[in-house]
């Protein structure tokens, strides 16, 4: 990997995800109670989802041709990861500020994580290829998922060893009358 040859979009995504990754280990909240202070980093509760979003974004910045911008599917996944990270950071922030036990202070790690998530969104959206748009990105993602599931083998059913199935004959007055039709 040559950082100088990477596309501008990938560089900023990589930097934002690295900053976000580091912010996970910085104090997100400091809790003071009865004269004692305890700091907690972002690797708890909702922070784990934020961590996964930062890692996914960093991996996406590395894969494929690094000289080109992200393709539509990866671009959409990156936007989703950045949005999910930012939403979970906001949720975490609202939980901290609504604390009634002692005094909880928001740590600088949370602010850095929020800036990194915003950086991911801004980098992915404003440095996108001219042909990329959100609708086409979601369509591309949907088609990719359909093709993955269409190519996967069907899971075996509960009666997968039984090659016949009892089917009631329509119009029959007798409930005991059944036709055995092979399933094929």
C-alpha positions, 0 to 999 in steps of 0.5 A: 500500500502506498499512501501517496497513490491512494485516492483522496476519498480513501485517504480521508476514510482511512485517516478518519477510521484510524482516529475513530479506532484510537478514540475508542480507547480514550475516556468517553465518560468520567463518573464522579461519585462519593469523591471517587472518579472513574473513567470509562473508554468507548469499548463498552455497550454501544461503543462496541458497535461504533468500534465495528463501524470504524474497523469496517470503514478502515478495511473498506479503504484498503480493499480493491484498487486503492487508486480509485474511489470506492465502488457504489456498494462499498461507498454505500456500506461506508456511508451506512457505517459512518451513519450508524457510528454517529447515531450510536455516539449520539445515543451514548452521549444522551445516556451520559448526559441523562445520568442521575447517579453522581456526576457523569462528564463526557470524556474527550474520546467521545468527542473525537469519535464523533468527529471521526464518524462525521469525517467518514460521512463527509469524506465518503459523500463529498469525495465520491465519484461523480456518478455515485448517488444514494439511490444507485448505491442502495440498488447496487447493495440490494442486487449484491445481496440478492445475488449472494443469497441466490447463489447460496444453497437452500437450507435443508427443511425439516422433512428433507429425507422424506420424498413424499408429502401427504396432500388432501384431495380438494373436494373430498368429504372424507378427512381420512382420504389423502393422496400421496404426491411425490415432491420433486 
